[in-house]
Amino acid sequence: LSPDDLPLDEMRERARSLAEGERATPRSPVAARSAPSLDASLRERIEAALVAHAGNQTEAARALGISRRTLIHRLEELGIARPRKGR
């Protein structure tokens, strides 16, 4: 692997678009196709962790190896309702 193998122009262009506030889109057809399956896999893992820990977000996050805040962000991102205490 050498510096010539790296897509530096593409990386600079993406960094520039992110700095300008544009949403970056996957350039690779493989990346575009795998995003929904990654979301489905992540959704399944999160839902399973929440069920396994009776809706306890702190424990579910710990089991997933992420922070509670990251778990909450993922729940919002995936449109999963947050479990509430006493319901």
N, CA, C and O atoms as CSV, one atom per row, in Angstrom:
chain,resi,resn,atom,element,x,y,z
A,1,LEU,N,N,0.851,-1.174,0.000
A,1,LEU,CA,C,0.000,0.000,0.000
A,1,LEU,C,C,0.896,1.237,0.000
A,1,LEU,O,O,1.810,1.363,0.815
A,2,SER,N,N,0.615,2.133,-0.923
A,2,SER,CA,C,1.409,3.354,-0.989
A,2,SER,C,C,0.458,4.555,-1.028
A,2,SER,O,O,-0.743,4.379,-1.234
A,3,PRO,N,N,0.973,5.761,-0.836
A,3,PRO,CA,C,0.115,6.947,-0.905
A,3,PRO,C,C,-0.628,7.073,-2.233
A,3,PRO,O,O,-1.712,7.655,-2.285
A,4,ASP,N,N,-0.057,6.536,-3.296
A,4,ASP,CA,C,-0.719,6.590,-4.595
A,4,ASP,C,C,-1.997,5.749,-4.626
A,4,ASP,O,O,-2.865,5.969,-5.469
A,5,ASP,N,N,-2.110,4.792,-3.712
A,5,ASP,CA,C,-3.285,3.927,-3.653
A,5,ASP,C,C,-4.461,4.597,-2.936
A,5,ASP,O,O,-5.592,4.122,-3.043
A,6,LEU,N,N,-4.220,5.673,-2.220
A,6,LEU,CA,C,-5.266,6.341,-1.455
A,6,LEU,C,C,-6.045,7.330,-2.323
A,6,LEU,O,O,-5.453,8.022,-3.151
A,7,PRO,N,N,-7.365,7.404,-2.145
A,7,PRO,CA,C,-8.197,8.325,-2.924
A,7,PRO,C,C,-8.189,9.730,-2.313
A,7,PRO,O,O,-9.217,10.219,-1.846
A,8,LEU,N,N,-7.015,10.370,-2.321
A,8,LEU,CA,C,-6.865,11.653,-1.641
A,8,LEU,C,C,-7.765,12.738,-2.228
A,8,LEU,O,O,-8.336,13.528,-1.475
A,9,ASP,N,N,-7.905,12.796,-3.548
A,9,ASP,CA,C,-8.760,13.821,-4.149
A,9,ASP,C,C,-10.199,13.640,-3.695
A,9,ASP,O,O,-10.875,14.611,-3.355
A,10,GLU,N,N,-10.666,12.403,-3.690
A,10,GLU,CA,C,-12.031,12.125,-3.248
A,10,GLU,C,C,-12.211,12.469,-1.771
A,10,GLU,O,O,-13.247,13.004,-1.376
A,11,MET,N,N,-11.207,12.162,-0.961
A,11,MET,CA,C,-11.277,12.474,0.465
A,11,MET,C,C,-11.313,13.983,0.691
A,11,MET,O,O,-12.067,14.467,1.535
A,12,ARG,N,N,-10.503,14.728,-0.058
A,12,ARG,CA,C,-10.511,16.189,0.061
A,12,ARG,C,C,-11.868,16.757,-0.350
A,12,ARG,O,O,-12.399,17.654,0.305
A,13,GLU,N,N,-12.426,16.224,-1.449
A,13,GLU,CA,C,-13.724,16.695,-1.931
A,13,GLU,C,C,-14.816,16.421,-0.886
A,13,GLU,O,O,-15.672,17.269,-0.632
A,14,ARG,N,N,-14.773,15.242,-0.294
A,14,ARG,CA,C,-15.767,14.903,0.726
A,14,ARG,C,C,-15.606,15.793,1.954
A,14,ARG,O,O,-16.598,16.262,2.511
A,15,ALA,N,N,-14.378,16.030,2.377
A,15,ALA,CA,C,-14.126,16.900,3.523
A,15,ALA,C,C,-14.618,18.316,3.242
A,15,ALA,O,O,-15.193,18.969,4.113
A,16,ARG,N,N,-14.384,18.783,2.016
A,16,ARG,CA,C,-14.836,20.119,1.634
A,16,ARG,C,C,-16.364,20.198,1.674
A,16,ARG,O,O,-16.923,21.171,2.180
A,17,SER,N,N,-17.036,19.180,1.144
A,17,SER,CA,C,-18.500,19.203,1.128
A,17,SER,C,C,-19.063,19.119,2.540
A,17,SER,O,O,-20.081,19.742,2.841
A,18,LEU,N,N,-18.405,18.349,3.411
A,18,LEU,CA,C,-18.857,18.287,4.801
A,18,LEU,C,C,-18.662,19.631,5.491
A,18,LEU,O,O,-19.515,20.062,6.267
A,19,ALA,N,N,-17.553,20.288,5.214
A,19,ALA,CA,C,-17.292,21.598,5.810
A,19,ALA,C,C,-18.315,22.624,5.341
A,19,ALA,O,O,-18.653,23.552,6.075
A,20,GLU,N,N,-18.803,22.456,4.123
A,20,GLU,CA,C,-19.799,23.375,3.585
A,20,GLU,C,C,-21.218,22.997,4.003
A,20,GLU,O,O,-22.184,23.664,3.633
A,21,GLY,N,N,-21.333,21.920,4.778
A,21,GLY,CA,C,-22.636,21.527,5.290
A,21,GLY,C,C,-23.439,20.626,4.383
A,21,GLY,O,O,-24.612,20.367,4.652
A,22,GLU,N,N,-22.837,20.146,3.319
A,22,GLU,CA,C,-23.555,19.236,2.434
A,22,GLU,C,C,-23.524,17.842,3.030
A,22,GLU,O,O,-22.565,17.457,3.698
A,23,ARG,N,N,-24.572,17.103,2.782
A,23,ARG,CA,C,-24.601,15.723,3.247
A,23,ARG,C,C,-23.777,14.862,2.292
A,23,ARG,O,O,-23.967,14.899,1.077
A,24,ALA,N,N,-22.869,14.096,2.864
A,24,ALA,CA,C,-22.043,13.212,2.049
A,24,ALA,C,C,-22.855,11.989,1.642
A,24,ALA,O,O,-23.622,11.450,2.440
A,25,THR,N,N,-22.687,11.562,0.423
A,25,THR,CA,C,-23.376,10.372,-0.056
A,25,THR,C,C,-22.344,9.305,-0.359
A,25,THR,O,O,-21.230,9.616,-0.781
A,26,PRO,N,N,-22.704,8.057,-0.148
A,26,PRO,CA,C,-21.744,7.000,-0.443
A,26,PRO,C,C,-21.380,7.001,-1.921
A,26,PRO,O,O,-22.260,7.117,-2.774
A,27,ARG,N,N,-20.105,6.875,-2.230
A,27,ARG,CA,C,-19.649,6.880,-3.614
A,27,ARG,C,C,-19.672,5.483,-4.211
A,27,ARG,O,O,-19.811,5.320,-5.424
A,28,SER,N,N,-19.538,4.499,-3.377
A,28,SER,CA,C,-19.450,3.130,-3.851
A,28,SER,C,C,-20.826,2.496,-3.929
A,28,SER,O,O,-21.605,2.626,-2.985
A,29,PRO,N,N,-21.153,1.815,-5.018
A,29,PRO,CA,C,-22.436,1.107,-5.087
A,29,PRO,C,C,-22.557,0.057,-3.997
A,29,PRO,O,O,-23.658,-0.214,-3.517
A,30,VAL,N,N,-21.441,-0.534,-3.602
A,30,VAL,CA,C,-21.471,-1.526,-2.530
A,30,VAL,C,C,-21.867,-0.853,-1.222
A,30,VAL,O,O,-22.687,-1.387,-0.475
A,31,ALA,N,N,-21.293,0.311,-0.939
A,31,ALA,CA,C,-21.633,1.035,0.282
A,31,ALA,C,C,-23.095,1.441,0.268
A,31,ALA,O,O,-23.767,1.356,1.296
A,32,ALA,N,N,-23.591,1.871,-0.856
A,32,ALA,CA,C,-24.990,2.278,-0.957
A,32,ALA,C,C,-25.926,1.097,-0.729
A,32,ALA,O,O,-26.965,1.248,-0.087
A,33,ARG,N,N,-25.571,-0.072,-1.247
A,33,ARG,CA,C,-26.420,-1.252,-1.077
A,33,ARG,C,C,-26.357,-1.798,0.330
A,33,ARG,O,O,-27.358,-2.318,0.824
A,34,SER,N,N,-25.216,-1.698,0.997
A,34,SER,CA,C,-25.065,-2.315,2.306
A,34,SER,C,C,-25.634,-1.467,3.434
A,34,SER,O,O,-25.863,-1.991,4.524
A,35,ALA,N,N,-25.869,-0.182,3.218
A,35,ALA,CA,C,-26.377,0.680,4.284
A,35,ALA,C,C,-27.698,0.179,4.872
A,35,ALA,O,O,-27.812,0.109,6.095
A,36,PRO,N,N,-28.708,-0.176,4.055
A,36,PRO,CA,C,-29.947,-0.682,4.642
A,36,PRO,C,C,-29.748,-1.974,5.432
A,36,PRO,O,O,-30.377,-2.156,6.475
A,37,SER,N,N,-28.898,-2.861,4.961
A,37,SER,CA,C,-28.684,-4.107,5.698
A,37,SER,C,C,-27.931,-3.839,6.996
A,37,SER,O,O,-28.158,-4.524,7.993
A,38,LEU,N,N,-27.037,-2.851,6.997
A,38,LEU,CA,C,-26.355,-2.477,8.236
A,38,LEU,C,C,-27.356,-1.904,9.225
A,38,LEU,O,O,-27.303,-2.220,10.413
A,39,ASP,N,N,-28.277,-1.055,8.741
A,39,ASP,CA,C,-29.315,-0.501,9.604
A,39,ASP,C,C,-30.180,-1.609,10.189
A,39,ASP,O,O,-30.508,-1.578,11.375
A,40,ALA,N,N,-30.554,-2.591,9.364
A,40,ALA,CA,C,-31.386,-3.696,9.833
A,40,ALA,C,C,-30.643,-4.512,10.887
A,40,ALA,O,O,-31.219,-4.897,11.904
A,41,SER,N,N,-29.370,-4.770,10.639
A,41,SER,CA,C,-28.564,-5.525,11.595
A,41,SER,C,C,-28.415,-4.755,12.908
A,41,SER,O,O,-28.546,-5.329,13.990
A,42,LEU,N,N,-28.144,-3.470,12.807
A,42,LEU,CA,C,-28.001,-2.636,13.997
A,42,LEU,C,C,-29.315,-2.577,14.759
A,42,LEU,O,O,-29.330,-2.673,15.986
A,43,ARG,N,N,-30.421,-2.419,14.034
A,43,ARG,CA,C,-31.748,-2.386,14.660
A,43,ARG,C,C,-32.001,-3.677,15.438
A,43,ARG,O,O,-32.463,-3.635,16.578
A,44,GLU,N,N,-31.702,-4.810,14.832
A,44,GLU,CA,C,-31.913,-6.106,15.488
A,44,GLU,C,C,-31.074,-6.228,16.752
A,44,GLU,O,O,-31.560,-6.687,17.786
A,45,ARG,N,N,-29.820,-5.817,16.668
A,45,ARG,CA,C,-28.935,-5.914,17.839
A,45,ARG,C,C,-29.418,-5.015,18.972
A,45,ARG,O,O,-29.424,-5.421,20.134
A,46,ILE,N,N,-29.823,-3.792,18.629
A,46,ILE,CA,C,-30.302,-2.858,19.652
A,46,ILE,C,C,-31.585,-3.375,20.285
A,46,ILE,O,O,-31.716,-3.390,21.509
A,47,GLU,N,N,-32.528,-3.798,19.459
A,47,GLU,CA,C,-33.792,-4.305,19.993
A,47,GLU,C,C,-33.573,-5.527,20.875
A,47,GLU,O,O,-34.207,-5.656,21.922
A,48,ALA,N,N,-32.678,-6.428,20.462
A,48,ALA,CA,C,-32.379,-7.622,21.258
A,48,ALA,C,C,-31.753,-7.237,22.602
A,48,ALA,O,O,-32.091,-7.815,23.635
A,49,ALA,N,N,-30.854,-6.274,22.586
A,49,ALA,CA,C,-30.217,-5.834,23.833
A,49,ALA,C,C,-31.239,-5.199,24.765
A,49,ALA,O,O,-31.197,-5.427,25.974
A,50,LEU,N,N,-32.156,-4.405,24.219
A,50,LEU,CA,C,-33.185,-3.785,25.053
A,50,LEU,C,C,-34.107,-4.833,25.661
A,50,LEU,O,O,-34.476,-4.737,26.832
A,51,VAL,N,N,-34.480,-5.835,24.867
A,51,VAL,CA,C,-35.330,-6.910,25.381
A,51,VAL,C,C,-34.580,-7.686,26.462
A,51,VAL,O,O,-35.136,-7.965,27.524
A,52,ALA,N,N,-33.329,-8.033,26.199
A,52,ALA,CA,C,-32.529,-8.810,27.147
A,52,ALA,C,C,-32.348,-8.078,28.474
A,52,ALA,O,O,-32.164,-8.707,29.516
A,53,HIS,N,N,-32.401,-6.750,28.433
A,53,HIS,CA,C,-32.178,-5.964,29.649
A,53,HIS,C,C,-33.442,-5.244,30.096
A,53,HIS,O,O,-33.384,-4.223,30.782
A,54,ALA,N,N,-34.586,-5.793,29.695
A,54,ALA,CA,C,-35.904,-5.302,30.120
A,54,ALA,C,C,-36.071,-3.800,29.909
A,54,ALA,O,O,-36.665,-3.110,30.738
A,55,GLY,N,N,-35.546,-3.303,28.799
A,55,GLY,CA,C,-35.709,-1.892,28.468
A,55,GLY,C,C,-34.733,-0.954,29.155
A,55,GLY,O,O,-34.789,0.258,28.943
A,56,ASN,N,N,-33.839,-1.492,29.973
A,56,ASN,CA,C,-32.859,-0.652,30.662
A,56,ASN,C,C,-31.817,-0.195,29.654
A,56,ASN,O,O,-30.996,-0.988,29.194
A,57,GLN,N,N,-31.855,1.084,29.314
A,57,GLN,CA,C,-30.992,1.624,28.274
A,57,GLN,C,C,-29.525,1.612,28.670
A,57,GLN,O,O,-28.661,1.383,27.823
A,58,THR,N,N,-29.233,1.852,29.923
A,58,THR,CA,C,-27.845,1.853,30.388
A,58,THR,C,C,-27.243,0.460,30.249
A,58,THR,O,O,-26.126,0.307,29.754
A,59,GLU,N,N,-27.986,-0.555,30.690
A,59,GLU,CA,C,-27.500,-1.929,30.606
A,59,GLU,C,C,-27.417,-2.406,29.158
A,59,GLU,O,O,-26.473,-3.103,28.788
A,60,ALA,N,N,-28.397,-2.035,28.340
A,60,ALA,CA,C,-28.377,-2.419,26.918
A,60,ALA,C,C,-27.168,-1.795,26.229
A,60,ALA,O,O,-26.483,-2.457,25.449
A,61,ALA,N,N,-26.907,-0.530,26.516
A,61,ALA,CA,C,-25.755,0.145,25.914
A,61,ALA,C,C,-24.459,-0.533,26.339
A,61,ALA,O,O,-23.565,-0.747,25.521
A,62,ARG,N,N,-24.363,-0.869,27.620
A,62,ARG,CA,C,-23.159,-1.541,28.129
A,62,ARG,C,C,-22.965,-2.879,27.398
A,62,ARG,O,O,-21.848,-3.220,27.011
A,63,ALA,N,N,-24.054,-3.631,27.213
A,63,ALA,CA,C,-23.964,-4.925,26.519
A,63,ALA,C,C,-23.535,-4.749,25.064
A,63,ALA,O,O,-22.849,-5.607,24.509
A,64,LEU,N,N,-23.937,-3.642,24.447
A,64,LEU,CA,C,-23.569,-3.360,23.064
A,64,LEU,C,C,-22.166,-2.764,22.940
A,64,LEU,O,O,-21.619,-2.669,21.841
A,65,GLY,N,N,-21.592,-2.366,24.077
A,65,GLY,CA,C,-20.255,-1.779,24.059
A,65,GLY,C,C,-20.241,-0.330,23.613
A,65,GLY,O,O,-19.248,0.150,23.067
A,66,ILE,N,N,-21.370,0.381,23.853
A,66,ILE,CA,C,-21.474,1.797,23.488
A,66,ILE,C,C,-21.975,2.583,24.694
A,66,ILE,O,O,-22.437,2.002,25.677
A,67,SER,N,N,-21.881,3.892,24.611
A,67,SER,CA,C,-22.383,4.720,25.704
A,67,SER,C,C,-23.912,4.813,25.625
A,67,SER,O,O,-24.504,4.569,24.573
A,68,ARG,N,N,-24.530,5.162,26.731
A,68,ARG,CA,C,-25.982,5.329,26.747
A,68,ARG,C,C,-26.391,6.426,25.770
A,68,ARG,O,O,-27.394,6.294,25.068
A,69,ARG,N,N,-25.630,7.486,25.724
A,69,ARG,CA,C,-25.938,8.591,24.800
A,69,ARG,C,C,-25.877,8.123,23.340
A,69,ARG,O,O,-26.717,8.511,22.527
A,70,THR,N,N,-24.896,7.301,23.016
A,70,THR,CA,C,-24.806,6.754,21.660
A,70,THR,C,C,-26.008,5.869,21.369
A,70,THR,O,O,-26.560,5.910,20.270
A,71,LEU,N,N,-26.416,5.068,22.351
A,71,LEU,CA,C,-27.596,4.225,22.176
A,71,LEU,C,C,-28.822,5.087,21.891
A,71,LEU,O,O,-29.594,4.792,20.978
A,72,ILE,N,N,-29.000,6.138,22.662
A,72,ILE,CA,C,-30.148,7.026,22.461
A,72,ILE,C,C,-30.094,7.649,21.067
A,72,ILE,O,O,-31.116,7.739,20.387
A,73,HIS,N,N,-28.922,8.073,20.645
A,73,HIS,CA,C,-28.759,8.642,19.302
A,73,HIS,C,C,-29.144,7.617,18.241
A,73,HIS,O,O,-29.836,7.954,17.280
A,74,ARG,N,N,-28.705,6.370,18.403
A,74,ARG,CA,C,-29.035,5.314,17.434
A,74,ARG,C,C,-30.532,5.030,17.425
A,74,ARG,O,O,-31.113,4.804,16.363
A,75,LEU,N,N,-31.162,5.039,18.598
A,75,LEU,CA,C,-32.608,4.824,18.669
A,75,LEU,C,C,-33.337,5.896,17.854
A,75,LEU,O,O,-34.247,5.595,17.081
A,76,GLU,N,N,-32.921,7.140,18.041
A,76,GLU,CA,C,-33.537,8.251,17.301
A,76,GLU,C,C,-33.272,8.111,15.809
A,76,GLU,O,O,-34.173,8.309,14.993
A,77,GLU,N,N,-32.051,7.775,15.456
A,77,GLU,CA,C,-31.637,7.644,14.069
A,77,GLU,C,C,-32.426,6.543,13.342
A,77,GLU,O,O,-32.782,6.689,12.173
A,78,LEU,N,N,-32.689,5.448,14.051
A,78,LEU,CA,C,-33.375,4.307,13.459
A,78,LEU,C,C,-34.890,4.354,13.660
A,78,LEU,O,O,-35.609,3.484,13.167
A,79,GLY,N,N,-35.377,5.368,14.382
A,79,GLY,CA,C,-36.818,5.499,14.606
A,79,GLY,C,C,-37.371,4.475,15.575
A,79,GLY,O,O,-38.532,4.080,15.471
A,80,ILE,N,N,-36.551,4.046,16.515
A,80,ILE,CA,C,-36.990,3.090,17.535
A,80,ILE,C,C,-37.424,3.889,18.762
A,80,ILE,O,O,-36.687,4.748,19.246
A,81,ALA,N,N,-38.632,3.596,19.261
A,81,ALA,CA,C,-39.132,4.295,20.444
A,81,ALA,C,C,-38.287,3.929,21.657
A,81,ALA,O,O,-37.946,2.764,21.864
A,82,ARG,N,N,-37.959,4.931,22.448
A,82,ARG,CA,C,-37.184,4.692,23.664
A,82,ARG,C,C,-38.077,4.076,24.727
A,82,ARG,O,O,-39.183,4.556,24.973
A,83,PRO,N,N,-37.592,3.004,25.362
A,83,PRO,CA,C,-38.368,2.428,26.466
A,83,PRO,C,C,-38.436,3.419,27.618
A,83,PRO,O,O,-37.472,4.129,27.901
A,84,ARG,N,N,-39.560,3.456,28.262
A,84,ARG,CA,C,-39.749,4.348,29.413
A,84,ARG,C,C,-39.959,3.540,30.669
A,84,ARG,O,O,-40.517,2.444,30.622
A,85,LYS,N,N,-39.519,4.069,31.787
A,85,LYS,CA,C,-39.711,3.398,33.064
A,85,LYS,C,C,-41.196,3.404,33.441
A,85,LYS,O,O,-41.913,4.379,33.214
A,86,GLY,N,N,-41.626,2.295,34.017
A,86,GLY,CA,C,-42.989,2.227,34.533
A,86,GLY,C,C,-44.060,2.012,33.477
A,86,GLY,O,O,-45.243,2.206,33.758
A,87,ARG,N,N,-43.681,1.624,32.287
A,87,ARG,CA,C,-44.692,1.391,31.250
A,87,ARG,C,C,-44.768,-0.060,30.920
A,87,ARG,O,O,-45.561,-0.459,30.068
